[in-house]
Amino acid sequence: MRGIRGIAVLAALAVPVLLGGCGGASTSAGGSSSAPAAPVPSAASPTPTVSAEEQEAASRLAAMSVREKLATMLMLHRPGTDPADLHDFMAGTGAGGFILMGDNVAGSVQDLAGTAAGLQVDDSLPPLIGIDQEGGDVSRIGVDDGPGAAELRDEPPAASRTAFAARAALVREAGANLNFGIIADVTGDPDSFIADRVLGSDPDRAGDRVEQAVLGERGIVLSTLKHFPGHGLTAENSHTSLPQSDISLEDWRKGPALPFERGIGAGAEAVMFGHLRLDSVDSAPASLSAAWHRILRDELHFEGLAVTDDMLMLQHSGNDTYADPLANAIQAIDAGNDVLLYVLAEDPEVSGVDPEELLSGLVTAVEDGGIPEERVDDSVRRLLLTRIGIRDHSGTVPAAG
C-alpha cells in the first residue's frame, strides 16, 4: 500500500513502453546451425505496475469532458448550513471541492458534519472538503480549544504534533478531509499581518514545528502548508493588497523556504500559494507564477496539490492588472495550480464571480488553445488520485510505514 504521499499525489499515470532484446539461435556464415546460444539476460527493467487507483483515475479522466475537468479543479464556497441547498450547489457547478467557512458552521461538530455530508454528489467519489483550522485566531470550529501558534512556538516541537493530531481528528469529525491549517510562514516582525499565526520567528524553529504539525495530521486528514513562498516576508495583508518583497532567491532558499521543505519532507499533501510578489523571481503574484511553481516542484520536490489562496483576493487587491477573474483563473491554471479556491457569496454580484460564467470562459480558453488541455489533465489526475485515496481509506489515506 502506498503511503500518504504516494496515493494522494502522483503527477502522471503514463506507463513507459520498455523494449528489451532477447537471445536466440545463431546461424553460421555457411548456413549450418550452431548450438543454441545461452540466453542473454534482458537489460530492460521490469514493466512498472499500475495501481488500481491509477487505473481508475485514468479511466475517469478519459471519460470527462473539458468542462468536467475544469470544474474538478474548482474549490468553491456557498454560505449556509442546509445540506440540501449545498448539495444542489455542488451538483449544479460540478465543483471538485468545497471550503467550509464560518457561515457554514452552526451548532455542534456533529451538526457541521451533517452539513458537510450534503456536499457529496457522486457516491463513488468524495469531494475535497477543506477548512481553515489553524487553532488560535483562525478556527472555524469554535470548540477547538487546543493551543494555537502563539502558544506552540514557545513549546517543544512535539507539542505541535500533539496539538495538530487532536485538531485533525476534530476536522475529520466535522466532515472535512483537508485542513488548511499549517502556517509555514516565518516572521519576527510583530507588526506583520501574519505574526500571530506563525509557528516560529526564525526558519529553524518554525520548521521544527511545521514538520511535527504535519506528522500529527498524517493518517487523519490531508495537510496544507501556507502561504508559499512565505507571507512573513512582508507585513502587508494580501486580502487587501499584493504584498511585495525584494528578497533574493538565494536568501529565500536559506530562510523562508526551510519550513516548507520540512513540511514537504514530512508528507504534506497540499501547498497553498499566496498572492505575494517576490520580484527577484517574478513580478506576478506567486499564485500566478509558473516560475514559483517550478521552484516548488523541482527544487522542493513537491508532488502534491498546488492550491491557490482565495482567488477573489486578487480582485480586491486594488491592482487593476488583476481585476478580471477569468484572466486570473487562466493564468492560475497555466502557472501550475491544481486547485483554484473561491470563497463566494451567495449572490454572484457580491463576489464578482459567477461559477457558470467562469467555467464557460475556461472551457473556451482550452478550446482556443489559451490553456493546454495537457496542463489541465495533469492537475485532474492528481485530484482524482487524491479523492480516490480518501474514498478507499474512509476519509483519508493511511500514514506511511
C-alpha positions in Angstrom: 0.0 0.0 0.0 1.3 3.4 -0.9 1.9 5.9 1.9 0.1 9.1 2.3 2.0 10.9 -0.5 2.0 8.0 -2.9 -1.8 7.7 -3.2 -2.7 11.3 -3.0 -0.1 12.9 -5.2 1.1 11.1 -8.3 1.9 13.5 -11.1 1.4 11.2 -14.1 -0.2 7.9 -15.0 1.6 7.1 -18.2 3.5 3.8 -18.3 6.6 3.8 -20.5 7.0 1.0 -23.0 10.1 -0.9 -22.3 11.9 -2.6 -25.1 14.4 -5.3 -24.5 16.5 -7.7 -26.6 16.4 -11.5 -26.4 18.8 -14.2 -27.2 18.2 -16.9 -29.9 19.9 -19.5 -32.1 22.8 -18.2 -34.2 23.5 -19.3 -37.8 27.0 -19.7 -39.3 28.1 -18.0 -42.5 27.9 -21.3 -44.2 24.2 -21.7 -43.3 24.6 -24.5 -40.8 23.0 -24.0 -37.4 25.3 -23.8 -34.4 24.4 -24.9 -30.9 21.8 -22.6 -29.3 23.4 -19.7 -27.5 22.9 -19.3 -23.8 20.1 -17.0 -23.0 21.1 -13.3 -22.8 19.6 -11.5 -19.8 17.4 -8.6 -20.8 18.8 -5.2 -19.9 15.3 -3.8 -19.6 13.8 -3.1 -16.3 10.5 -4.9 -15.3 7.5 -3.2 -16.6 6.2 -1.0 -13.8 2.9 -2.0 -12.3 0.0 0.4 -12.5 -2.0 0.5 -9.3 -5.8 0.1 -9.2 -6.1 3.7 -8.1 -4.1 4.9 -11.1 -6.1 2.7 -13.5 -9.4 4.1 -12.1 -8.1 7.7 -12.3 -7.0 7.2 -15.9 -10.4 5.7 -16.8 -12.3 8.5 -15.1 -10.1 11.2 -16.8 -10.6 9.7 -20.2 -14.4 9.9 -19.8 -14.5 13.5 -18.7 -15.5 16.5 -20.8 -13.3 19.6 -20.7 -15.9 21.3 -18.6 -16.0 18.5 -16.1 -12.2 18.5 -15.8 -12.1 22.3 -15.2 -14.9 22.1 -12.6 -13.0 19.4 -10.8 -10.2 22.0 -10.3 -12.5 24.4 -8.5 -12.9 24.5 -4.7 -15.9 26.7 -4.1 -17.9 28.1 -1.2 -21.5 29.0 -0.6 -22.9 30.3 2.7 -25.4 28.3 4.6 -25.9 25.2 6.7 -28.7 23.4 4.7 -27.3 20.2 3.3 -29.9 20.0 0.5 -29.0 23.6 -0.7 -25.3 22.8 -0.6 -25.9 19.5 -2.4 -27.7 21.4 -5.2 -24.9 23.9 -5.4 -22.2 21.2 -5.8 -24.3 19.3 -8.3 -25.0 22.4 -10.4 -21.4 23.5 -10.6 -19.7 20.1 -10.7 -17.0 21.5 -8.4 -14.5 19.1 -7.1 -14.1 20.7 -3.8 -15.8 23.0 -1.2 -14.3 25.1 1.6 -16.2 25.3 4.8 -16.2 28.8 6.3 -17.7 30.3 9.4 -21.1 30.8 7.7 -21.4 27.1 7.3 -20.9 26.4 11.0 -23.9 26.3 13.3 -24.4 24.1 16.4 -22.2 21.2 17.2 -19.4 19.4 15.4 -22.0 16.7 14.5 -24.2 19.4 13.0 -21.3 20.6 10.8 -20.7 17.0 9.8 -24.3 16.8 8.7 -23.9 20.0 6.7 -20.8 18.7 5.1 -22.5 15.4 4.1 -24.7 17.3 1.7 -21.6 18.2 -0.4 -21.4 14.6 -1.6 -22.8 14.4 -5.1 -21.1 11.3 -6.6 -21.3 8.4 -4.2 -18.3 6.8 -5.8 -16.0 9.8 -5.4 -15.9 12.2 -2.4 -15.2 15.9 -2.9 -12.3 17.6 -1.3 -13.7 19.4 1.7 -11.3 22.0 3.1 -11.4 24.1 6.2 -9.1 26.7 7.9 -8.5 25.2 11.3 -5.1 26.6 12.4 -6.1 26.9 16.1 -6.0 30.2 17.9 -7.1 33.2 15.9 -8.2 31.2 12.8 -10.5 28.4 13.9 -13.7 27.7 12.0 -14.7 25.0 14.5 -15.1 27.0 17.7 -14.8 24.1 20.1 -11.1 23.7 19.2 -9.5 24.7 22.5 -6.1 23.3 21.7 -3.0 25.5 21.6 -2.5 27.7 18.5 0.7 29.1 17.1 1.0 31.8 19.8 1.5 29.0 22.4 3.1 26.3 20.2 6.0 28.5 19.1 7.2 28.6 22.7 6.6 24.9 23.4 8.9 22.0 22.4 8.2 20.8 18.8 6.5 17.7 20.0 3.7 19.8 21.4 2.8 20.8 17.8 2.5 17.2 16.8 0.1 16.5 19.7 -2.0 19.7 19.0 -2.4 19.0 15.3 -3.2 15.4 15.8 -6.1 16.4 18.0 -7.0 19.2 15.6 -7.1 16.9 12.6 -9.3 14.5 14.5 -11.8 17.4 15.1 -11.6 18.4 11.5 -12.4 14.9 10.3 -15.2 14.5 12.8 -16.7 17.7 11.3 -16.8 16.1 7.9 -13.8 17.8 6.2 -10.8 15.9 4.8 -8.3 18.7 4.0 -7.1 21.1 6.6 -5.7 24.5 5.5 -4.2 24.7 8.9 -0.4 24.7 9.0 1.3 28.1 8.7 4.8 27.6 7.2 5.4 31.3 7.0 8.1 32.9 9.2 8.4 36.4 10.7 10.0 38.1 13.6 8.1 41.3 12.9 5.4 41.8 15.4 3.6 44.2 13.1 3.3 41.7 10.3 -0.2 40.7 9.2 0.8 37.0 9.8 2.8 37.5 13.0 0.2 36.0 15.4 -0.2 32.8 13.3 3.4 31.7 12.6 4.9 28.7 14.4 8.3 30.4 14.8 10.1 33.7 14.3 13.1 32.0 12.6 13.2 29.3 9.9 14.7 26.5 12.1 12.2 26.9 15.0 9.3 27.3 12.6 10.5 24.3 10.5 10.7 22.0 13.6 7.1 22.8 14.5 5.7 22.7 10.9 7.3 19.2 10.5 5.7 18.0 13.7 2.3 19.5 12.8 2.3 17.6 9.5 3.2 14.4 11.3 0.4 15.0 13.8 -2.2 15.2 11.0 -0.9 12.3 9.0 -3.4 9.4 8.5 -6.2 11.6 9.8 -6.7 14.5 7.3 -4.7 15.9 4.4 -2.3 18.7 5.4 -1.7 22.0 3.8 1.3 24.3 4.1 0.6 28.0 3.6 1.3 30.6 2.3 4.0 29.7 -0.3 6.6 31.2 -0.8 6.2 32.9 2.6 3.8 35.6 3.8 6.2 36.5 6.6 8.4 38.3 4.0 6.1 41.3 4.2 4.0 43.0 6.8 1.2 43.7 4.3 -2.2 41.9 4.2 -2.8 40.0 1.0 -6.6 40.3 1.5 -6.4 43.9 0.6 -3.2 44.4 -1.4 -0.5 42.5 -3.3 2.4 42.3 -0.7 5.8 42.6 -2.3 9.3 41.6 -1.2 12.8 42.2 -2.8 14.4 39.2 -1.1 16.8 37.4 -3.5 16.1 33.8 -4.4 19.3 32.7 -2.7 18.3 34.4 0.6 14.8 32.9 0.2 16.4 29.4 -0.1 18.4 29.9 3.0 15.5 31.1 5.1 11.8 31.2 4.3 12.0 28.0 2.2 13.1 25.9 5.1 9.7 25.4 6.9 8.1 24.4 3.6 10.9 22.0 2.9 10.4 20.4 6.3 6.7 20.1 5.9 7.0 18.6 2.5 9.6 16.1 3.8 7.1 15.1 6.5 4.5 14.3 3.9 2.2 17.4 3.5 -0.3 16.7 0.7 -1.0 20.3 -0.3 0.7 23.7 -0.5 -1.3 26.9 -0.7 0.2 29.7 -2.8 -0.1 33.2 -1.5 -0.8 36.3 -3.6 2.7 37.6 -2.9 5.2 39.2 -5.2 8.8 38.3 -4.8 10.2 40.4 -7.6 13.6 38.8 -7.8 11.8 35.7 -9.2 8.7 37.1 -10.9 6.8 40.3 -10.9 3.5 38.4 -10.9 2.0 37.1 -7.7 3.4 33.7 -6.7 -0.1 32.2 -7.1 0.0 33.1 -10.8 3.7 32.4 -11.4 5.0 29.4 -13.4 8.4 30.2 -12.0 7.4 29.7 -8.4 5.5 26.5 -9.3 8.7 25.2 -10.9 10.7 26.0 -7.8 8.1 24.2 -5.6 8.2 21.1 -7.9 11.8 21.0 -9.0 13.7 22.4 -6.0 11.5 21.4 -3.1 10.4 18.1 -4.8 6.7 18.6 -4.0 4.4 16.2 -5.8 1.1 17.1 -4.1 -1.7 19.5 -4.7 -0.9 23.1 -5.5 -3.8 25.3 -4.2 -4.3 29.0 -4.7 -5.4 31.2 -1.8 -8.8 32.7 -2.3 -8.8 34.0 -5.9 -11.2 36.8 -5.0 -8.3 38.4 -3.1 -6.7 39.3 -6.4 -9.8 41.2 -7.5 -9.9 43.0 -4.2 -6.2 43.9 -4.1 -6.7 47.3 -5.7 -4.4 46.4 -8.6 -6.2 46.8 -11.9 -4.0 44.2 -13.5 -5.9 41.5 -11.6 -9.4 42.9 -11.8 -10.6 40.3 -14.4 -11.5 37.0 -12.7 -11.3 34.9 -15.9 -7.9 36.2 -16.8 -6.7 35.4 -13.3 -8.1 31.9 -13.5 -6.4 31.2 -16.8 -3.1 32.5 -15.5 -3.5 30.4 -12.3 -4.1 27.2 -14.3 -1.2 28.0 -16.7 1.1 28.6 -13.8 0.5 25.1 -12.5 -2.2 25.2 -9.8 -4.3 22.1 -9.3 -7.0 23.8 -7.2 -8.5 27.3 -7.6 -10.1 28.4 -4.4 -13.1 30.8 -4.4 -14.8 31.9 -1.2 -18.1 33.0 -2.9 -21.0 34.9 -1.5 -24.5 33.6 -2.3 -25.0 36.4 -4.8 -22.5 36.4 -7.7 -22.9 40.1 -7.9 -21.3 40.4 -4.5 -18.5 38.1 -5.3 -17.8 39.4 -8.7 -17.6 35.8 -9.9 -20.4 33.5 -11.3 -19.1 29.9 -11.3 -21.1 29.1 -14.5 -19.6 32.1 -16.4 -16.2 31.3 -15.1 -16.3 27.7 -16.3 -17.7 28.7 -19.7 -14.8 31.1 -20.1 -12.3 28.5 -19.0 -13.7 25.9 -21.5 -13.4 28.5 -24.3 -9.8 29.1 -23.2 -9.0 25.4 -23.5 -10.8 25.0 -26.8 -9.0 28.1 -28.2 -5.6 26.9 -27.0 -5.2 29.5 -24.4 -4.8 26.7 -21.8 -3.2 23.5 -22.9 -5.5 20.6 -22.1 -2.5 18.6 -21.1 -1.9 21.1 -18.3 -5.5 20.6 -17.1 -5.2 16.8 -17.3 -2.0 16.8 -15.2 -3.9 18.5 -12.4 -7.1 16.4 -12.7 -5.0 13.2 -12.4 -3.6 14.4 -9.1 -7.1 15.4 -7.9 -8.7 12.1 -8.9 -6.0 10.1 -7.2 -6.4 12.2 -4.0 -10.1 11.7 -3.9 -9.9 8.0 -4.7 -7.5 7.7 -1.8 -9.8 9.5 0.5 -12.7 7.2 -0.5 -10.7 4.0 -0.2 -9.5 4.8 3.3 -12.6 6.0 4.9 -12.0 9.7 4.8 -8.2 10.0 4.5 -5.2 8.0 3.4 -3.0 5.9 5.7 0.2 7.1 7.1 3.4 5.6 5.6 5.3 3.0 7.5 
